[in-house]
């Protein structure tokens, strides 16, 4: 993206990117459920009265994979999560549910403020239908909590003085992506073991729930790199990482 992105001049045509995106979300604040689903994405960059404006449009293609039980480990701002791989919910009384996100639509608007130093004002609009047995159980406050969570984390990243330049982030991703799959699996296994140990220490799972060692050979390379990149962001932004710096940065 950084190599393709160009600022639009005052009389320039909007710059539009369309594509498909696979999303895997972190455990929900209300239910602890996490999902995977496919989106159609459109990004539109335009110039409005001398200011850069970005529109992001997302539309879910089909219903999600079945929701699975997950846990937030410690404070949500630490970005540590446990993914059980087991369908259900961590919320008491809902461990049995087989839930889905049936539909999701989102529009984000990001407007350059024109002030000095440069700032961005944003607004996000979301619609979601999720539940089980075809019934929507989403409430307005669930959506608002999720949007506030997104805004809080986005602000923490974008306003951090430690945020690396875009080209440095891209080069780190590429350095990880070109590693042999066996090397990536070794790093990914260490990450999963660290998450599992933290889940036991925090009382989210018992020792009898520790998963049998998975070889992770069927885990998509893109997923492995994305999860390692989260640890990279933790390190660069000054948070505690579950892995050592050398493991994450592929030294």
N, C-alpha and C positions, 0 to 999 in steps of 0.2 A: 504493500500500500504506500509507504513513504516515497518510493521511487516513481509511482504513478501520479501522486497527488500534486496538483498545481493550483495555485491561487487564481481565482477568476477575476479578470480585470473588470472595471465598471461597465463596459459595454459587451463583455464576453458572454458566450453561451454557457449555460449550466454544465457542469461536469458530472456525469452520471455513471455509476457503477452498479451493475446488477449481478446477482449470484445466488448461490445456495450455501447455507450454513448449517452445520450440525451443532446443536447446543446441548450441553450437559450441565445442569444447574447444581448448585450446592444445596445441602439439606434445607428445607423450608423452615422459617422461623416459627411457624405455628404448628406444623405437623411432623417436621423432621423428614419428610418425604423428598426424594430427589428424582428427577426425570431426565430423559434424553428425548430430543425431538428434532425434526428438520424444519428449517425456515427458508422462505424466499426473502432475500434482503435487497433493498435498494438504497443507495447512498446518493444524495443530490447536493452538490456544492454549487452555490450561486453567489452573485454579488448583488446586494440590495442597498442602494444608496451609499455605496462605498464601503460597505461592511460585508465580510464573509459570513454566509449563512449555510449551515449544514442541516439537511433533513435526513433522518434515518427511518426507514419504513421496514417493518418485519411482519411477516404473515406465516403462521404455522401451516405446513403442507398437509399433514395427516395427524391423527392422534398420536400422542407420545408413546414411548415404551411404558410398560407397567411401572408405576411408582414403587421405589424401593426405600427401605428403612435406612436412615442415616442419622448422624449426630453432629452437633456443633461441639467441638472440643475446646473447652475454656471459653474465653470471650470471642464473640463473633468477629471482632476486629483483628483477631490474631490469624484468621484465615486458615484454621486447622479443622479438618472435617474427617469423619469416618464414614465410609461407604460399605454397607454390609453385603450388598448384592442380593439381599433377600426381599421379596415383595412384602409390602406392608407399611405401617406407620409406627414411629417411635412414640406417638401420643397414646397415653393410657386409654385402653378400650378400643383402639383402632388398629391394633396390630394385625388384624385379619384382613383389612381392606385391600382390594386390588384396584387402585385408583389410576386415573389417566388425566392428562391435560388434553381435552377434546379440541380446543381451539384457542389460539392466542394471536392478538394483533397489537402492534405497538407503533407509535409515531413519536420520534424525538426531534426537537428543534433546538439548534445551538446557534446563537447569534453573537457575533463579535461586538463587544461593548463600545468600542471606539475610544475608550479612555486610555490613559497612560499611567501605569503599565497596562498592556492589553489584557482584557478579561473576557470571559464568555458567560453569557446568560443562557439558561437552558430551560426547556419545558418538556415533559414526557407525558404521553397519553397512552393508557394501556387498557385492553379488554381481554378477559380470560374466562374460559369455561372449563372447569375441572371438577372431578369427583369420581363416583363409581356407579355402576349399574346405569350409566347414561344420564345420571342426575347431577346437576351443577350444585356444588356445595360451597363455591367461592363467595365470600362476603367482601364488601367494599373495603373494610379495614384490612383484610388480608392483602389486597392489592396495594393499598397505601403503605403498609409496613414493608412490602417488598420494594416499592419504589424509593422509600426513604433509605432502605438498606443500600440499594444501588447508588443513590445520590451520595450517601456517606462515603462509600468506598471509592467512587469515582473522584470525589473531591480530595480524599486522602492521597490518591495517586497523582492526579493532575496538578495539585498545588504543592506537592512535596518538593523541597529544594534538592532532594537526592534523586529525582526522576532522571534517568539517563536520556540522552538524545535518542530520537527515533532510529537513527542509523545504528546506534550501539545495541538497541533492543533487537533490531532485525538481524544484526550480525551474530548475536548470542543465540537467537532462534536457529539460524542457519548452522552455526557450529554444533549445536545439539542434533539437528536434523540429519546431518551427514555422518554422524557416528554410526558404527555398525549396530544392527539391531540387538546383538548379544550384549554390547556395552550398555545400550539404553535400558535393556531389561534388567541388568545388574543394578543400575541406579534406581530404576523404578521399583524393583523389589525392596531395596533399602528404604525407599519412601513409604511403601505400603506397610512394611514391618514397623517403622517408626509411628505411623498413624495408629496401627493396631495396639502397640504398646501404650501410647498415650490414651487410647480409648479405655484400656484396662485400668490404667492408673487413675483416670478421672471417674471411674465407676460406671461408665456408659455401657460396657459389656463385661461379662464375667470371663474368667479364664477358660471356662468350658465352651465359650462362644468363639474362641480364637480359631480363625479359619485355617484350614490345611494349606500348606504352602502351594501357591499357584505359580506355575512356570511363566505365566503372562505372555506366552508365545503368540496367543491369538489377539492380544490387545493391540489395537491399531497404533502404528508409530506416531501418528498425529496426536493421539490422546496422551501417550507417554510424554512427548515433548511439551505439550500444553501444561501438563501437571508439573513437570520440572520447571517450566517457565514461571509458574506461580511461586515456587521456592526462590527463583532468581529475583522476582520482584520483592519478595520479603527481605531478602538480603540487601538489595540495593536501597530499599526504603527504610532500612533500619529495624525491621522486625526480626523476631527469632525464627530461624528456619529449622525444619525437622531434619535437614541434611546439611552436611558441611559445604562450605563455599566451593571447594575443589570438585566435589561430586556434582554440584549443580552446574558450575560454569565449564565443565568438561576440560579442565586443565590436565 
